[in-house]
Amino acid sequence: MKTINIVLFGVGNVGSSLINQILESRSKIFNSSQIDIKLAVIVNSKIAFYNKDDINNSWEADFKSYGYPYKLSQIINHVKKEKLTNLIAVDATASEKFVKNYKELIRNGFNIVAANKTANSLSDKFYKDLRLELKKHDKQFLYETNVGAGLPVIKTVQDLHLAGEEITKIRGIFSGSLSYIFNSFSSNNRTFSEVLDEARNKGLTEPDPRIDLSGKDVGRKLLILAREINIIKELTEVKIENLVPNHLNGKSSISHFNENQQELNLNFEERRSNLKADEVLRHIGELGVASGQLEVKLVTEKRNSPFGSLQEADASFEIYTKNYGNRPIVIQGAGAGARVTSRGVLSDLLKISEKLECI
Ligand SMILES: NC(=O)c1ccc[n+]([C@@H]2O[C@H](COP(=O)([O-])OP(=O)(O)OC[C@H]3O[C@@H](n4cnc5c(N)ncnc54)[C@H](OP(=O)(O)O)[C@@H]3O)[C@@H](O)[C@H]2O)c1
């Protein structure tokens, strides 16, 4: 039997869903793999809840009632004092500040699973230093949900690359929220602003939808895939079409954007009116290996093409390689959502567990 001890950083949509899925699946996992998953500490940006007993369905109330302000060093001291082993830190934050703690966590015995894309999309120096630290301390870092949420995109790219298969191009609808927005906008006559509100009300966009519309999130995912196949780039080198006009961008407040988002309508309606009957708008990311170009843009696709016929908030990835020729490997399905993402995180946790000691 193996016990793994998790410290969960981030108890938002993904973190909460992960706790609930662990509660739902724990006995099944134990019966099939003899792995006992313990949630040792649960942390948000302000408080930490040290879980002495086994976590149960009242975790949310316990977290609020018994959580208290913390420093990272106190969490590290706690796991040492309790002699917890097989440690895995889960990063379910979106924080750039938090990833600066990874090295300290690794030095103190933690493996890492991240839904947060930041560590893999900061500078090339940070990316390489992190991997050196992992190697030095013989620790693992998995982040399958960084691209395509629960879809096995990173693993597929890694396996192809490891086997020496030459990847020539990756092209995809990387963002579930932008997929939903342009699938809806292209196939009816509603204004862009109405469609954006609908996507926001369904919880598909970030609370600030400019994070989606700016294309930066897709740019990050593209960079993460590029780095998997040894293309050395920085985020600033990704060519990104920003769909937010300058005067409504991140330098102005979110309420200013919300009050004025109708100003986006004119541009998008013009683009829609230029479409032929068999065409739709799609938001894509494209990585050309030969050109070394990474590009995020809004394009016109044939309605009956693979991307043109996507539904709802589906993501779709086409991986072109030398041996697969012009018939790419296609990975498609729900590309966003807390439940599919947390299932991907849980799967990463179990993969790491396979290599940990039986205790
Ligand atoms: N939702 C998806 O479909 C999806 C798919 C793939 C990847 N992801 C990634 O998953 C991550 C989590 O997404 P989410 O939707 O769950 O976000 P969220 O609802 O905003 O939750 C973020 C959580 O992180 C906590 N946090 C922020 N800074 C922290 C810090 N320095 N230390 C500890 N905790 C901190 C927040 O605490 P407070 O409440 O105290 O601020 C909150 O509990 C993001 O990186 C996102 O990009 C999401």
The ligand as an SDF file (V2000), in Angstrom:
LIG
                    3D

 48 52  0  0  0  0  0  0  0  0999 V2000
  -11.1050   26.1080  -15.1560 N   0  0  0  0  0  0  0  0  0  0  0  0
  -10.5550   25.5130  -16.1970 C   0  0  0  0  0  0  0  0  0  0  0  0
  -11.2300   25.0790  -17.1300 O   0  0  0  0  0  0  0  0  0  0  0  0
   -9.0610   25.3380  -16.2510 C   0  0  0  0  0  0  0  0  0  0  0  0
   -8.5040   24.5040  -17.2400 C   0  0  0  0  0  0  0  0  0  0  0  0
   -7.1010   24.3010  -17.2460 C   0  0  0  0  0  0  0  0  0  0  0  0
   -6.3140   24.9750  -16.3240 C   0  0  0  0  0  0  0  0  0  0  0  0
   -6.9080   25.8220  -15.4180 N   0  0  0  0  0  0  0  0  0  0  0  0
   -6.0450   26.5280  -14.4870 C   0  0  0  0  0  0  0  0  0  0  0  0
   -6.3230   26.0830  -13.1700 O   0  0  0  0  0  0  0  0  0  0  0  0
   -5.9610   27.1170  -12.2540 C   0  0  0  0  0  0  0  0  0  0  0  0
   -7.0980   27.3390  -11.2670 C   0  0  0  0  0  0  0  0  0  0  0  0
   -8.2410   27.7980  -11.9640 O   0  0  0  0  0  0  0  0  0  0  0  0
   -9.5870   28.1300  -11.1620 P   0  0  0  0  0  0  0  0  0  0  0  0
  -10.6170   28.3930  -12.1790 O   0  0  0  0  0  0  0  0  0  0  0  0
   -9.8320   27.1180  -10.1140 O   0  0  0  0  0  0  0  0  0  0  0  0
   -9.1640   29.5090  -10.4450 O   0  0  0  0  0  0  0  0  0  0  0  0
   -9.9310   30.2480   -9.2410 P   0  0  0  0  0  0  0  0  0  0  0  0
  -11.3110   29.7540   -9.1120 O   0  0  0  0  0  0  0  0  0  0  0  0
   -9.6750   31.7060   -9.4470 O   0  0  0  0  0  0  0  0  0  0  0  0
   -9.1250   29.7580   -7.9280 O   0  0  0  0  0  0  0  0  0  0  0  0
   -7.8170   30.1330   -7.6740 C   0  0  0  0  0  0  0  0  0  0  0  0
   -7.4690   29.7170   -6.2610 C   0  0  0  0  0  0  0  0  0  0  0  0
   -6.0760   29.9870   -6.0490 O   0  0  0  0  0  0  0  0  0  0  0  0
   -5.9160   30.6570   -4.7860 C   0  0  0  0  0  0  0  0  0  0  0  0
   -4.6680   31.4110   -4.7920 N   0  0  0  0  0  0  0  0  0  0  0  0
   -4.3490   32.5240   -5.4970 C   0  0  0  0  0  0  0  0  0  0  0  0
   -3.0880   32.9170   -5.2190 N   0  0  0  0  0  0  0  0  0  0  0  0
   -2.5940   32.0360   -4.3200 C   0  0  0  0  0  0  0  0  0  0  0  0
   -1.3640   31.8790   -3.6450 C   0  0  0  0  0  0  0  0  0  0  0  0
   -0.3540   32.7440   -3.8310 N   0  0  0  0  0  0  0  0  0  0  0  0
   -1.2130   30.8480   -2.7790 N   0  0  0  0  0  0  0  0  0  0  0  0
   -2.2280   29.9590   -2.5510 C   0  0  0  0  0  0  0  0  0  0  0  0
   -3.4260   30.0540   -3.1660 N   0  0  0  0  0  0  0  0  0  0  0  0
   -3.6120   31.0670   -4.0450 C   0  0  0  0  0  0  0  0  0  0  0  0
   -7.1520   31.5120   -4.6960 C   0  0  0  0  0  0  0  0  0  0  0  0
   -7.3230   31.9260   -3.3530 O   0  0  0  0  0  0  0  0  0  0  0  0
   -8.2180   33.2170   -2.9740 P   0  0  0  0  0  0  0  0  0  0  0  0
   -9.6250   32.7900   -3.1820 O   0  0  0  0  0  0  0  0  0  0  0  0
   -7.8580   33.4460   -1.5610 O   0  0  0  0  0  0  0  0  0  0  0  0
   -7.7730   34.3180   -3.9020 O   0  0  0  0  0  0  0  0  0  0  0  0
   -8.2060   30.4880   -5.1660 C   0  0  0  0  0  0  0  0  0  0  0  0
   -8.5200   29.6010   -4.1060 O   0  0  0  0  0  0  0  0  0  0  0  0
   -5.6400   28.3500  -13.0970 C   0  0  0  0  0  0  0  0  0  0  0  0
   -4.2530   28.4680  -13.2510 O   0  0  0  0  0  0  0  0  0  0  0  0
   -6.2980   28.0230  -14.4370 C   0  0  0  0  0  0  0  0  0  0  0  0
   -5.6830   28.6790  -15.5310 O   0  0  0  0  0  0  0  0  0  0  0  0
   -8.2490   25.9860  -15.3460 C   0  0  0  0  0  0  0  0  0  0  0  0
  1  2  1  0
  2  3  2  0
  2  4  1  0
  4  5  1  0
  4 48  2  0
  5  6  2  0
  6  7  1  0
  7  8  2  0
  8  9  1  0
  8 48  1  0
  9 10  1  0
  9 46  1  0
 10 11  1  0
 11 12  1  0
 11 44  1  0
 12 13  1  0
 13 14  1  0
 14 15  2  0
 14 16  1  0
 14 17  1  0
 17 18  1  0
 18 19  2  0
 18 20  1  0
 18 21  1  0
 21 22  1  0
 22 23  1  0
 23 24  1  0
 23 42  1  0
 24 25  1  0
 25 26  1  0
 25 36  1  0
 26 27  1  0
 26 35  1  0
 27 28  2  0
 28 29  1  0
 29 30  1  0
 29 35  2  0
 30 31  1  0
 30 32  2  0
 32 33  1  0
 33 34  2  0
 34 35  1  0
 36 37  1  0
 36 42  1  0
 37 38  1  0
 38 39  2  0
 38 40  1  0
 38 41  1  0
 42 43  1  0
 44 45  1  0
 44 46  1  0
 46 47  1  0
M  CHG  2   8   1  16  -1
M  END
$$$$
